[in-house]
């Protein structure tokens, strides 16, 4: 009787190890295929390189913790984008609450600490990024995914809006961005 119970426990433990191993493989493959894209999504929600790294780390932790809930009903990239957007939006909300508690130090210039690559960035790209950063959360999510060249269908799956609504939003957002960039470049 003890041998049967021991065998069942060992079999269950082996199954759990196999599931964990499979989850790790799916996670690593998804990360390998989507890392750069997820980093770019994170960069739309923060202002500097260190904040982006911290946010991306938070995204990875949340993706890993949520791997057991991934059912495979969508592509792993779609699911990862959804988790990433949720983490970015939640983190930005928390940060904005914290920032209200601190003194604004915009008058302090730390130019010697800025990366040189940021200074050499194409001005139009810098205008685009700054315009995206001030958008509302829904528009920011849609345009960020669009700029990652995701199809409307996948953007709809990630954001939870219809494919037609995605198309309409993108058209409106493009007009807003064009207007914002023109204002900044003048």
DOMAR-665481 format. One record per residue: x, y, z of N, C-alpha, C, O in turn; residue in one letter. Coordinates in steps of 0.05 Angstrom, whole numbers, padded with zeros to 5 digits, always signed. Example, Ala and Ser with C-alpha at 12.3 -4.5 7.8 and 13.67 -1.06 7.14 Angstrom:
! DOMAR-665481
+00264-00114+00156+00246-00090+00156+00264-00066+00156+00285-00066+00169a;+00257-00045+00142+00273-00021+00143+00258+00001+00157+00268+00023+00161s;
//
This chain:
! DOMAR-665481
+00016-00024+00000+00000+00000+00000+00018+00025+00000+00011+00045-00014x;+00039+00025+00015+00057+00048+00017+00071+00053-00010+00074+00076-00018x;+00078+00031-00024+00091+00034-00050+00073+00048-00070+00082+00065-00086x;+00047+00041-00070+00029+00054-00089+00026+00083-00083+00027+00100-00101x;+00023+00091-00057+00021+00119-00050+00047+00134-00057+00045+00156-00068x;+00070+00122-00052+00095+00134-00058+00098+00138-00088+00107+00159-00098x;+00089+00118-00104+00090+00120-00133+00072+00142-00143+00080+00157-00161x;+00048+00145-00131+00030+00166-00140+00041+00194-00134+00040+00212-00150x;+00053+00197-00110+00065+00222-00103+00088+00229-00122+00091+00251-00131x;+00105+00209-00128+00128+00213-00146+00118+00220-00174+00129+00237-00187x;+00097+00206-00183+00085+00212-00210+00074+00240-00211+00079+00254-00230x;+00060+00249-00190+00049+00276-00189+00071+00296-00189+00070+00317-00202x;+00092+00291-00173+00115+00309-00172+00129+00311-00200+00136+00333-00208x;+00131+00289-00214+00143+00289-00241+00125+00305-00260+00136+00320-00276x;+00099+00302-00258+00081+00317-00275+00084+00347-00270+00084+00363-00289x;+00086+00355-00245+00090+00383-00238+00116+00394-00249+00118+00416-00258x;+00137+00377-00248+00163+00385-00259+00160+00389-00289+00171+00408-00300x;+00146+00371-00303+00143+00373-00332+00128+00398-00339+00135+00412-00358x;+00106+00404-00324+00090+00428-00329+00108+00453-00325+00108+00471-00341x;+00124+00453-00303+00142+00476-00298+00162+00479-00320+00169+00501-00328x;+00173+00457-00329+00192+00458-00351+00180+00468-00377+00192+00484-00391x;+00156+00459-00383+00142+00469-00406+00136+00499-00404+00139+00514-00424x;+00127+00508-00381+00122+00536-00377+00147+00553-00381+00147+00574-00393x;+00169+00542-00371+00194+00557-00374+00202+00558-00403+00212+00579-00412x;+00198+00537-00418+00205+00537-00447+00188+00557-00462+00198+00573-00478x;+00162+00558-00456+00144+00577-00469+00151+00605-00462+00152+00623-00479x;+00157+00610-00436+00165+00636-00427+00191+00645-00441+00192+00668-00451x;+00211+00628-00442+00236+00636-00454+00234+00640-00484+00246+00659-00494x;+00218+00624-00497+00214+00627-00526+00199+00653-00532+00206+00668-00549x;+00178+00658-00516+00163+00683-00519+00179+00707-00514+00177+00727-00528x;+00196+00706-00493+00214+00728-00486+00234+00733-00508+00239+00755-00516x;+00246+00711-00518+00266+00714-00539+00254+00727-00564+00267+00743-00577x;+00229+00720-00571+00217+00730-00595+00206+00758-00592+00203+00773-00612x;+00200+00767-00567+00186+00792-00563+00200+00812-00545+00189+00833-00539x;+00224+00806-00536+00238+00823-00517+00240+00852-00526+00232+00871-00512x;+00249+00857-00550+00254+00884-00560+00227+00899-00563+00225+00923-00557x;+00207+00885-00572+00180+00897-00575+00169+00905-00548+00158+00927-00545x;+00172+00888-00528+00161+00894-00501+00177+00917-00489+00165+00933-00474x;+00203+00918-00494+00219+00940-00484+00209+00967-00496+00208+00987-00482x;+00203+00967-00521+00193+00991-00534+00166+01000-00523+00161+01024-00520x;+00149+00980-00516+00124+00987-00504+00129+01000-00477+00117+01020-00470x;+00147+00989-00461+00154+01000-00435+00165+01029-00438+00158+01046-00422x;+00180+01033-00459+00192+01060-00462+00171+01082-00468+00177+01105-00464x;+00148+01074-00477+00126+01093-00482+00114+01103-00455+00100+01123-00455x;+00120+01089-00434+00107+01095-00408+00126+01108-00388+00118+01116-00366x;+00152+01109-00394+00171+01120-00375+00189+01140-00390+00190+01142-00414x;+00205+01155-00374+00220+01177-00386+00250+01171-00390+00262+01183-00408x;+00262+01153-00374+00290+01149-00378+00297+01119-00379+00280+01102-00374x;+00322+01114-00385+00332+01087-00390+00329+01069-00365+00321+01046-00367x;+00336+01080-00342+00335+01064-00317+00306+01057-00310+00301+01035-00301x;+00288+01076-00313+00260+01071-00308+00249+01049-00327+00234+01032-00319x;+00259+01050-00352+00250+01030-00372+00260+01003-00363+00245+00983-00365x;+00285+01001-00354+00295+00975-00345+00279+00965-00321+00273+00941-00320x;+00273+00982-00302+00258+00974-00279+00230+00965-00287+00220+00944-00277x;+00217+00980-00304+00190+00973-00314+00191+00946-00329+00173+00929-00325x;+00211+00942-00345+00213+00917-00360+00217+00894-00341+00206+00872-00346x;+00233+00898-00321+00237+00876-00301+00210+00870-00287+00204+00846-00283x;+00195+00890-00281+00168+00886-00269+00150+00871-00288+00135+00854-00279x;+00152+00878-00313+00136+00864-00334+00144+00834-00334+00126+00817-00334x;+00169+00828-00335+00178+00800-00336+00169+00785-00312+00161+00762-00314x;+00171+00797-00288+00162+00784-00264+00132+00777-00266+00124+00755-00259x;+00116+00796-00276+00088+00792-00278+00081+00771-00299+00063+00755-00296x;+00096+00771-00321+00091+00751-00342+00097+00723-00331+00082+00704-00334x;+00120+00721-00317+00128+00695-00305+00107+00685-00285+00099+00662-00286x;+00099+00703-00267+00079+00696-00247+00052+00688-00260+00037+00671-00248x;+00046+00699-00283+00021+00693-00296+00022+00670-00316+00001+00663-00327x;+00045+00659-00320+00048+00638-00340+00028+00615-00337+00018+00604-00356x;+00022+00608-00312+00003+00586-00307-00025+00593-00318-00040+00574-00324x;-00031+00619-00320-00058+00626-00330-00059+00628-00360-00080+00632-00372x;-00036+00626-00374-00035+00627-00403-00048+00601-00414-00037+00579-00410x;-00070+00604-00427-00085+00580-00437-00079+00573-00466-00086+00551-00475x;-00065+00591-00480-00059+00585-00508-00082+00593-00526-00082+00585-00549x;-00101+00608-00516-00124+00617-00533-00115+00638-00553-00129+00643-00573x;-00092+00650-00548-00081+00670-00566-00051+00664-00569-00041+00647-00555x;-00039+00679-00586-00010+00676-00589+00004+00685-00564-00006+00703-00550x;+00026+00674-00557+00041+00681-00533+00049+00711-00535+00049+00725-00514x;+00055+00721-00559+00062+00750-00561+00038+00767-00554+00041+00788-00541x;+00014+00760-00563-00010+00775-00556-00014+00776-00526-00020+00797-00515x;-00012+00753-00514-00015+00751-00485+00006+00767-00470+00000+00781-00451x;+00031+00766-00480+00053+00781-00467+00048+00811-00470+00053+00827-00451x;+00039+00820-00493+00032+00848-00497+00011+00857-00477+00013+00879-00465x;-00010+00840-00474-00031+00847-00455-00021+00851-00427-00027+00870-00413x;-00005+00832-00418+00007+00834-00391+00025+00859-00389+00024+00873-00369x;+00041+00863-00410+00059+00887-00410+00043+00913-00408+00050+00930-00392x;+00022+00915-00423+00006+00940-00422-00007+00943-00395-00007+00965-00384x;-00017+00922-00384-00029+00924-00357-00009+00932-00336-00015+00950-00320x;+00014+00921-00337+00035+00928-00318+00044+00957-00322+00046+00972-00303x;+00048+00965-00347+00056+00993-00353+00035+01013-00343+00042+01033-00330x;+00010+01008-00348-00011+01026-00340-00013+01027-00310-00016+01049-00298x;-00013+01004-00297-00015+01003-00268+00009+01017-00255+00006+01032-00235x;+00033+01012-00265+00057+01025-00255+00056+01055-00258+00064+01070-00240x;+00047+01064-00282+00046+01092-00287+00026+01106-00268+00031+01128-00258x;+00004+01092-00262-00016+01103-00244-00004+01106-00216-00008+01126-00202x;+00011+01085-00207+00023+01086-00181+00044+01108-00179+00046+01123-00160x;+00060+01111-00201+00081+01131-00201+00070+01159-00201+00080+01177-00188x;+00048+01163-00216+00036+01190-00216+00025+01198-00189+00026+01221-00181x;+00015+01179-00173+00006+01184-00146+00030+01191-00128+00028+01210-00112x;+00052+01177-00132+00076+01182-00116+00088+01209-00123+00097+01224-00105x;+00089+01216-00149+00101+01241-00158+00087+01265-00146+00100+01286-00142x;+00062+01263-00140+00047+01285-00128+00058+01292-00100+00053+01314-00090x;+00071+01273-00088+00082+01276-00061+00109+01289-00060+00119+01297-00039x;+00122+01291-00083+00150+01301-00084+00151+01329-00097+00133+01338-00111x;+00172+01343-00091+00177+01370-00101+00188+01367-00130+00205+01351-00135x;+00177+01384-00148+00186+01384-00175+00214+01398-00177+00216+01421-00167x;+00233+01385-00188+00260+01396-00190+00268+01400-00219+00291+01394-00226x;+00250+01410-00236+00256+01414-00264+00278+01435-00268+00292+01435-00289x;+00282+01452-00248+00303+01473-00251+00331+01461-00248+00350+01475-00256x;+00334+01438-00237+00360+01425-00234+00368+01412-00261+00353+01395-00271x;+00391+01419-00271+00400+01408-00297+00421+01387-00292+00441+01392-00279x;+00416+01364-00303+00435+01342-00300+00445+01333-00327+00447+01309-00333x;+00451+01352-00344+00459+01346-00371+00483+01328-00373+00486+01312-00392x;+00502+01330-00355+00526+01314-00356+00520+01284-00352+00536+01267-00360x;+00497+01278-00341+00490+01250-00336+00472+01238-00358+00468+01213-00358x;+00463+01254-00377+00447+01244-00398+00463+01228-00418+00487+01234-00422x;+00451+01208-00430+00465+01192-00450+00468+01209-00475+00451+01224-00483x;+00491+01205-00489+00496+01220-00513+00478+01211-00536+00471+01227-00553x;+00470+01186-00536+00453+01176-00557+00426+01189-00557+00414+01193-00579x;+00416+01197-00534+00390+01212-00532+00393+01239-00545+00375+01249-00558x;+00416+01252-00542+00421+01278-00553+00422+01277-00583+00415+01296-00597x;+00432+01255-00594+00435+01252-00623+00411+01240-00637+00411+01236-00661x;+00390+01235-00621+00366+01223-00633+00353+01242-00653+00354+01267-00650x;+00341+01230-00673+00326+01246-00693+00305+01263-00680+00289+01253-00664x;+00305+01289-00685+00286+01307-00672+00256+01298-00676+00240+01300-00658x;+00250+01289-00700+00222+01281-00706+00214+01257-00689+00192+01255-00680x;+00233+01239-00685+00227+01215-00669+00224+01224-00639+00206+01213-00625x;+00240+01243-00631+00237+01253-00604+00210+01267-00600+00197+01264-00579x;+00201+01283-00620+00175+01295-00619+00153+01274-00618+00134+01277-00602x;+00156+01253-00634+00136+01232-00634+00134+01219-00606+00112+01216-00596x;+00157+01213-00595+00157+01200-00568+00144+01218-00547+00129+01209-00531x;+00151+01244-00548+00140+01262-00528+00110+01265-00532+00096+01269-00512x;+00101+01265-00556+00072+01267-00561+00057+01242-00552+00035+01244-00541x;+00069+01219-00555+00057+01194-00546+00056+01193-00516+00036+01184-00505x;+00076+01202-00503+00077+01202-00473+00054+01217-00460+00046+01210-00438x;+00044+01238-00473+00023+01254-00461-00005+01245-00469-00025+01257-00460x;-00007+01224-00484-00034+01214-00493-00047+01200-00469-00034+01192-00450x;-00074+01196-00472-00088+01181-00452-00080+01151-00455-00069+01143-00476x;-00085+01136-00434-00075+01108-00434-00085+01091-00457-00070+01075-00468x;-00110+01094-00464-00121+01077-00486-00108+01084-00512-00100+01065-00527x;-00105+01109-00518-00092+01117-00543-00063+01110-00544-00052+01101-00564x;-00050+01113-00521-00021+01106-00519-00017+01076-00525+00001+01069-00539x;-00034+01060-00513-00032+01031-00517-00036+01024-00547-00021+01008-00558x;-00057+01035-00559-00063+01028-00587-00041+01037-00606-00032+01022-00623x;-00031+01062-00603-00011+01072-00621+00016+01058-00617+00031+01054-00636x;+00022+01051-00592+00047+01037-00587+00047+01010-00600+00067+01002-00612x;+00025+00996-00599+00023+00969-00612+00023+00972-00642+00034+00956-00656x;+00010+00993-00652+00010+00999-00681+00038+01004-00691+00046+00995-00712x;+00053+01020-00676+00081+01026-00684+00099+01001-00683+00120+01000-00695x;+00090+00981-00668+00105+00955-00667+00096+00938-00691+00104+00915-00693x;+00080+00949-00708+00071+00936-00733+00053+00911-00728+00054+00892-00743x;+00038+00912-00706+00019+00890-00701-00005+00894-00719-00014+00917-00723x;-00017+00873-00728-00042+00875-00744-00065+00885-00726-00065+00880-00702x;-00084+00898-00738-00107+00908-00723-00121+00886-00706-00129+00891-00684x;-00122+00862-00717-00135+00840-00703-00121+00835-00677-00134+00831-00656x;-00095+00834-00677-00080+00829-00653-00082+00852-00633-00083+00848-00609x;-00081+00876-00643-00085+00900-00626-00112+00898-00612-00115+00904-00588x;-00132+00890-00627-00159+00887-00616-00159+00866-00594-00172+00870-00573x;-00146+00844-00598-00145+00823-00578-00131+00832-00553-00140+00827-00530x;-00110+00847-00556-00094+00857-00533-00109+00878-00517-00109+00877-00493x;-00121+00897-00531-00134+00919-00518-00163+00913-00510-00174+00927-00493x;-00175+00893-00522-00203+00887-00515-00223+00903-00529-00247+00904-00521x;-00215+00917-00551-00235+00932-00567-00237+00919-00594-00221+00902-00601x;-00258+00926-00609-00263+00913-00634-00242+00921-00655-00229+00942-00652x;-00238+00905-00675-00219+00911-00696-00226+00937-00711-00209+00952-00717x;-00252+00941-00716-00261+00966-00729-00255+00990-00711-00247+01011-00721x;-00258+00987-00685-00253+01009-00667-00223+01015-00666-00215+01039-00664x;-00206+00995-00669-00177+00999-00671-00171+01016-00695-00155+01035-00693x;-00183+01009-00718-00177+01025-00742-00185+01054-00739-00171+01072-00747x;-00209+01059-00727-00218+01086-00723-00200+01101-00704-00192+01124-00709x;-00192+01088-00682-00175+01100-00662-00148+01107-00675-00137+01129-00670x;-00137+01089-00691-00111+01095-00703-00112+01119-00721-00094+01136-00722x;-00133+01120-00737-00137+01143-00755-00138+01169-00739-00125+01189-00746x;-00153+01169-00717-00155+01194-00700-00129+01200-00686-00121+01223-00684x;-00115+01179-00677-00090+01183-00663-00069+01195-00682-00053+01212-00674x;-00069+01185-00706-00049+01195-00726-00053+01225-00730-00034+01240-00732x;-00078+01234-00731-00084+01262-00735-00074+01278-00711-00062+01299-00714x;-00079+01267-00686-00070+01281-00662-00039+01282-00662-00028+01303-00655x;-00026+01260-00669+00003+01260-00669+00014+01280-00689+00033+01294-00684x;+00003+01280-00713+00012+01299-00733+00010+01328-00723+00028+01344-00727x;-00013+01334-00711-00017+01361-00701+00003+01367-00678+00015+01389-00678x;+00007+01349-00660+00026+01352-00638+00055+01356-00648+00069+01373-00638x;+00063+01339-00667+00090+01341-00678+00094+01367-00692+00115+01380-00690x;+00074+01376-00708+00076+01402-00722+00079+01425-00702+00094+01444-00707x;+00065+01424-00679+00067+01444-00659+00095+01445-00647+00106+01466-00642x;+00106+01421-00642+00132+01420-00629+00155+01428-00648+00175+01438-00639x;+00151+01423-00673+00173+01428-00692+00174+01457-00701+00193+01466-00714x;+00153+01472-00695+00153+01500-00703+00168+01518-00684+00169+01542-00688x;
//
